[in-house]
Amino acid sequence: MISLKKYLDGDSPIVSSDLDSEFKKALDAYSDAYRSALLEMGNCCLDACPPLGPNLKKSLTELQERLAKDHNPDAAIQSQEVVRTQLREWGRLTARHYQKKAQEVKDILLVMARTAESVGARDDRCAEQMNEVTTRLKNIASLDDVSDIRASIEQSASELRASIDRMTSAGKAAMEELRAEVSTYRAKLEEAEYIACCDSLTGLGNRLWTEVQIQQRMDAHKSFCAVLIDIDGFKLVNDQHGHMVGDELLKQFAAELRAACRSTDVLGRWGGDEFVVLMDCDLQAAQAQTIRLQEWVCGNYNLQGRNGTLKLRVGASFGMAEHAKAETMQELLDRADAGMYRDKAASRMPAGTGRI
């Protein structure tokens, strides 16, 4: 068997057209697998570190699109070093990012520790002052002159009041300082939590966050329905117009879906061109709401392509399932997924294109 490398280098002997065809198929398969791996690497890096993943994903997506146009094997070979360099840099940045986050957690703990020490020291000082007042009050019993007794009581009362005032003032100052520190770090933690739970492309909840929402409803034994939504013909949009146009379609579709959902609905991106909506209602009410969603999100979308504005006719397939008692999350989603594919098979409406 003639090696693929020799064939690509042009050193192979003359072969039959059938063998040429086989090599071309093999080369196309390797190219498709390599480009698919680039896209998946981008997705994995986005999941691993949402704040730093978008830039790497964009770079890898652009690289695989260039390779899709340039079938020269040298381009694929040269891309290896580019990818290796980008992944190494992303790894270093990610490590520094999580080191910074770990340091912020340490800072929070140090603030709390310092506040506890401050409160403890304050309490020790106040306790010492209280002991002095108590000792003086006990000594009053040994006084015989009424005027001395009165003067001693007044002095003790004044010192006791001053001690209480200092304790109150110190306590307020310590609490204000702690409140300011906690407020700062709470804002940082809320931002980190939002990033961890948010899909960076669409702004919806990501898959992990959505799974938590499902599990919470199951644990609380709440009645709810899961609706899976898949954009029809999305791969065709990517293939014909590029992944940048595909990403823009996902963002617009997510925005339309958010606008059509009720305030009580939970909306997330499940992955790729799939979305999920959780509805806290029975199946009949969920069906009525799903019909409304379908009418709202399906239709014409105007997107900016490489050569101007594109008008895409977009459809979507819907599948829903009401959570049954003792049913696992996977079983629920499998039923919704099966319904979605039945809907897709029934409609078979790929995304058509037209230029405006």
Contacts in CASP RR format, 6 or more apart in sequence:
PFRMAT RR
TARGET T0000
AUTHOR 0000-0000-0000
METHOD contacts of the structure
MODEL  1
MISLKKYLDGDSPIVSSDLDSEFKKALDAYSDAYRSALLEMGNCCLDACP
PLGPNLKKSLTELQERLAKDHNPDAAIQSQEVVRTQLREWGRLTARHYQK
KAQEVKDILLVMARTAESVGARDDRCAEQMNEVTTRLKNIASLDDVSDIR
ASIEQSASELRASIDRMTSAGKAAMEELRAEVSTYRAKLEEAEYIACCDS
LTGLGNRLWTEVQIQQRMDAHKSFCAVLIDIDGFKLVNDQHGHMVGDELL
KQFAAELRAACRSTDVLGRWGGDEFVVLMDCDLQAAQAQTIRLQEWVCGN
YNLQGRNGTLKLRVGASFGMAEHAKAETMQELLDRADAGMYRDKAASRMP
AGTGRI
2 12 0 8 1.000
2 13 0 8 1.000
2 15 0 8 1.000
2 19 0 8 1.000
3 12 0 8 1.000
4 23 0 8 1.000
4 26 0 8 1.000
4 27 0 8 1.000
4 30 0 8 1.000
6 12 0 8 1.000
7 15 0 8 1.000
7 23 0 8 1.000
8 27 0 8 1.000
8 73 0 8 1.000
15 23 0 8 1.000
27 71 0 8 1.000
27 73 0 8 1.000
31 67 0 8 1.000
31 71 0 8 1.000
31 76 0 8 1.000
34 64 0 8 1.000
34 67 0 8 1.000
34 76 0 8 1.000
35 64 0 8 1.000
35 67 0 8 1.000
35 68 0 8 1.000
36 64 0 8 1.000
38 60 0 8 1.000
38 61 0 8 1.000
38 63 0 8 1.000
38 64 0 8 1.000
38 67 0 8 1.000
38 83 0 8 1.000
39 60 0 8 1.000
39 61 0 8 1.000
39 64 0 8 1.000
39 243 0 8 1.000
41 60 0 8 1.000
41 83 0 8 1.000
41 87 0 8 1.000
42 53 0 8 1.000
42 56 0 8 1.000
42 57 0 8 1.000
42 60 0 8 1.000
42 61 0 8 1.000
43 57 0 8 1.000
45 52 0 8 1.000
45 53 0 8 1.000
45 56 0 8 1.000
45 57 0 8 1.000
45 87 0 8 1.000
45 90 0 8 1.000
46 53 0 8 1.000
46 54 0 8 1.000
46 56 0 8 1.000
46 57 0 8 1.000
46 200 0 8 1.000
47 206 0 8 1.000
48 94 0 8 1.000
49 90 0 8 1.000
49 94 0 8 1.000
49 97 0 8 1.000
49 98 0 8 1.000
50 195 0 8 1.000
50 196 0 8 1.000
50 198 0 8 1.000
50 200 0 8 1.000
50 206 0 8 1.000
51 97 0 8 1.000
51 195 0 8 1.000
52 90 0 8 1.000
52 93 0 8 1.000
52 94 0 8 1.000
52 97 0 8 1.000
53 90 0 8 1.000
53 200 0 8 1.000
54 200 0 8 1.000
54 201 0 8 1.000
56 86 0 8 1.000
56 87 0 8 1.000
56 90 0 8 1.000
59 86 0 8 1.000
60 83 0 8 1.000
60 86 0 8 1.000
61 243 0 8 1.000
61 244 0 8 1.000
63 79 0 8 1.000
63 82 0 8 1.000
63 83 0 8 1.000
64 243 0 8 1.000
65 242 0 8 1.000
65 243 0 8 1.000
66 75 0 8 1.000
67 75 0 8 1.000
67 76 0 8 1.000
67 79 0 8 1.000
101 192 0 8 1.000
104 185 0 8 1.000
104 188 0 8 1.000
107 185 0 8 1.000
108 181 0 8 1.000
108 182 0 8 1.000
108 185 0 8 1.000
111 178 0 8 1.000
111 181 0 8 1.000
111 182 0 8 1.000
111 185 0 8 1.000
112 178 0 8 1.000
115 174 0 8 1.000
115 177 0 8 1.000
115 178 0 8 1.000
115 181 0 8 1.000
118 174 0 8 1.000
119 171 0 8 1.000
119 174 0 8 1.000
122 167 0 8 1.000
122 170 0 8 1.000
122 171 0 8 1.000
122 174 0 8 1.000
126 163 0 8 1.000
126 166 0 8 1.000
126 167 0 8 1.000
129 159 0 8 1.000
129 163 0 8 1.000
130 160 0 8 1.000
130 163 0 8 1.000
132 159 0 8 1.000
133 156 0 8 1.000
133 159 0 8 1.000
133 160 0 8 1.000
133 163 0 8 1.000
136 152 0 8 1.000
136 155 0 8 1.000
136 156 0 8 1.000
136 159 0 8 1.000
137 152 0 8 1.000
137 153 0 8 1.000
137 156 0 8 1.000
139 152 0 8 1.000
140 149 0 8 1.000
140 152 0 8 1.000
140 153 0 8 1.000
140 156 0 8 1.000
143 149 0 8 1.000
143 152 0 8 1.000
196 208 0 8 1.000
196 209 0 8 1.000
197 205 0 8 1.000
197 206 0 8 1.000
197 208 0 8 1.000
197 209 0 8 1.000
198 204 0 8 1.000
198 205 0 8 1.000
198 206 0 8 1.000
198 209 0 8 1.000
199 205 0 8 1.000
199 206 0 8 1.000
199 268 0 8 1.000
199 269 0 8 1.000
201 247 0 8 1.000
201 250 0 8 1.000
201 251 0 8 1.000
201 269 0 8 1.000
202 250 0 8 1.000
202 251 0 8 1.000
202 254 0 8 1.000
202 255 0 8 1.000
202 269 0 8 1.000
203 254 0 8 1.000
203 269 0 8 1.000
204 254 0 8 1.000
204 258 0 8 1.000
204 267 0 8 1.000
204 268 0 8 1.000
204 269 0 8 1.000
204 275 0 8 1.000
205 267 0 8 1.000
205 268 0 8 1.000
205 269 0 8 1.000
206 268 0 8 1.000
206 269 0 8 1.000
207 268 0 8 1.000
207 269 0 8 1.000
207 270 0 8 1.000
207 271 0 8 1.000
209 268 0 8 1.000
210 266 0 8 1.000
210 268 0 8 1.000
210 269 0 8 1.000
210 270 0 8 1.000
210 276 0 8 1.000
210 278 0 8 1.000
211 329 0 8 1.000
213 266 0 8 1.000
213 278 0 8 1.000
214 226 0 8 1.000
214 278 0 8 1.000
214 329 0 8 1.000
214 332 0 8 1.000
215 329 0 8 1.000
217 224 0 8 1.000
217 278 0 8 1.000
217 280 0 8 1.000
217 323 0 8 1.000
218 323 0 8 1.000
218 329 0 8 1.000
221 325 0 8 1.000
222 280 0 8 1.000
223 280 0 8 1.000
223 281 0 8 1.000
223 282 0 8 1.000
223 322 0 8 1.000
223 323 0 8 1.000
224 278 0 8 1.000
224 279 0 8 1.000
224 280 0 8 1.000
224 281 0 8 1.000
224 322 0 8 1.000
224 323 0 8 1.000
225 278 0 8 1.000
225 279 0 8 1.000
225 281 0 8 1.000
225 282 0 8 1.000
225 283 0 8 1.000
225 286 0 8 1.000
225 320 0 8 1.000
225 321 0 8 1.000
225 322 0 8 1.000
225 323 0 8 1.000
226 276 0 8 1.000
226 277 0 8 1.000
226 278 0 8 1.000
226 320 0 8 1.000
226 321 0 8 1.000
226 323 0 8 1.000
226 332 0 8 1.000
226 333 0 8 1.000
226 336 0 8 1.000
227 276 0 8 1.000
227 277 0 8 1.000
227 278 0 8 1.000
227 279 0 8 1.000
227 286 0 8 1.000
227 290 0 8 1.000
227 293 0 8 1.000
227 318 0 8 1.000
227 319 0 8 1.000
227 320 0 8 1.000
227 336 0 8 1.000
228 270 0 8 1.000
228 274 0 8 1.000
228 275 0 8 1.000
228 276 0 8 1.000
228 318 0 8 1.000
228 319 0 8 1.000
228 320 0 8 1.000
228 333 0 8 1.000
228 336 0 8 1.000
228 337 0 8 1.000
228 339 0 8 1.000
228 340 0 8 1.000
229 257 0 8 1.000
229 274 0 8 1.000
229 275 0 8 1.000
229 276 0 8 1.000
229 277 0 8 1.000
229 293 0 8 1.000
229 297 0 8 1.000
229 316 0 8 1.000
229 317 0 8 1.000
229 318 0 8 1.000
229 319 0 8 1.000
229 340 0 8 1.000
230 273 0 8 1.000
230 274 0 8 1.000
230 275 0 8 1.000
230 316 0 8 1.000
230 317 0 8 1.000
230 340 0 8 1.000
230 344 0 8 1.000
231 249 0 8 1.000
231 250 0 8 1.000
231 253 0 8 1.000
231 273 0 8 1.000
231 314 0 8 1.000
231 315 0 8 1.000
231 316 0 8 1.000
231 351 0 8 1.000
232 314 0 8 1.000
232 315 0 8 1.000
232 316 0 8 1.000
232 317 0 8 1.000
232 344 0 8 1.000
232 347 0 8 1.000
232 348 0 8 1.000
232 349 0 8 1.000
232 350 0 8 1.000
232 351 0 8 1.000
233 315 0 8 1.000
233 350 0 8 1.000
233 351 0 8 1.000
234 246 0 8 1.000
234 249 0 8 1.000
234 272 0 8 1.000
234 273 0 8 1.000
234 351 0 8 1.000
236 350 0 8 1.000
236 351 0 8 1.000
236 352 0 8 1.000
237 245 0 8 1.000
237 246 0 8 1.000
237 249 0 8 1.000
237 312 0 8 1.000
237 351 0 8 1.000
237 353 0 8 1.000
238 245 0 8 1.000
238 246 0 8 1.000
240 353 0 8 1.000
241 303 0 8 1.000
241 305 0 8 1.000
241 306 0 8 1.000
241 310 0 8 1.000
241 353 0 8 1.000
242 306 0 8 1.000
244 305 0 8 1.000
245 303 0 8 1.000
245 304 0 8 1.000
245 305 0 8 1.000
245 306 0 8 1.000
245 310 0 8 1.000
246 303 0 8 1.000
248 303 0 8 1.000
248 304 0 8 1.000
249 301 0 8 1.000
249 303 0 8 1.000
249 312 0 8 1.000
249 314 0 8 1.000
250 269 0 8 1.000
250 272 0 8 1.000
250 273 0 8 1.000
252 301 0 8 1.000
252 303 0 8 1.000
253 275 0 8 1.000
253 297 0 8 1.000
253 301 0 8 1.000
253 314 0 8 1.000
253 316 0 8 1.000
254 269 0 8 1.000
254 275 0 8 1.000
256 296 0 8 1.000
256 297 0 8 1.000
257 267 0 8 1.000
257 275 0 8 1.000
257 277 0 8 1.000
257 293 0 8 1.000
257 296 0 8 1.000
257 297 0 8 1.000
258 267 0 8 1.000
259 296 0 8 1.000
260 292 0 8 1.000
260 293 0 8 1.000
260 296 0 8 1.000
260 297 0 8 1.000
261 267 0 8 1.000
261 277 0 8 1.000
261 293 0 8 1.000
262 289 0 8 1.000
264 279 0 8 1.000
264 280 0 8 1.000
265 277 0 8 1.000
265 278 0 8 1.000
265 279 0 8 1.000
265 280 0 8 1.000
265 289 0 8 1.000
266 277 0 8 1.000
266 278 0 8 1.000
267 275 0 8 1.000
267 276 0 8 1.000
267 277 0 8 1.000
267 278 0 8 1.000
268 275 0 8 1.000
268 276 0 8 1.000
268 277 0 8 1.000
269 275 0 8 1.000
269 276 0 8 1.000
270 276 0 8 1.000
277 293 0 8 1.000
279 285 0 8 1.000
279 286 0 8 1.000
279 289 0 8 1.000
281 289 0 8 1.000
282 322 0 8 1.000
283 320 0 8 1.000
283 322 0 8 1.000
286 320 0 8 1.000
286 322 0 8 1.000
287 320 0 8 1.000
290 318 0 8 1.000
290 319 0 8 1.000
290 320 0 8 1.000
293 318 0 8 1.000
294 316 0 8 1.000
294 318 0 8 1.000
297 314 0 8 1.000
297 315 0 8 1.000
297 316 0 8 1.000
298 314 0 8 1.000
298 315 0 8 1.000
298 316 0 8 1.000
299 313 0 8 1.000
299 314 0 8 1.000
299 315 0 8 1.000
300 311 0 8 1.000
300 312 0 8 1.000
300 313 0 8 1.000
300 314 0 8 1.000
301 311 0 8 1.000
301 312 0 8 1.000
301 314 0 8 1.000
302 309 0 8 1.000
302 310 0 8 1.000
302 311 0 8 1.000
302 312 0 8 1.000
302 356 0 8 1.000
303 309 0 8 1.000
303 310 0 8 1.000
303 312 0 8 1.000
304 310 0 8 1.000
308 355 0 8 1.000
309 355 0 8 1.000
309 356 0 8 1.000
310 353 0 8 1.000
310 354 0 8 1.000
310 355 0 8 1.000
310 356 0 8 1.000
311 353 0 8 1.000
311 354 0 8 1.000
311 355 0 8 1.000
311 356 0 8 1.000
312 351 0 8 1.000
312 352 0 8 1.000
312 353 0 8 1.000
312 354 0 8 1.000
313 351 0 8 1.000
313 352 0 8 1.000
313 353 0 8 1.000
313 354 0 8 1.000
314 351 0 8 1.000
314 352 0 8 1.000
315 347 0 8 1.000
315 349 0 8 1.000
315 351 0 8 1.000
317 340 0 8 1.000
317 341 0 8 1.000
317 343 0 8 1.000
317 344 0 8 1.000
317 347 0 8 1.000
318 340 0 8 1.000
318 343 0 8 1.000
319 336 0 8 1.000
319 337 0 8 1.000
319 338 0 8 1.000
319 339 0 8 1.000
319 340 0 8 1.000
319 342 0 8 1.000
319 343 0 8 1.000
320 336 0 8 1.000
320 339 0 8 1.000
321 332 0 8 1.000
321 333 0 8 1.000
321 335 0 8 1.000
321 336 0 8 1.000
321 339 0 8 1.000
323 332 0 8 1.000
324 332 0 8 1.000
END
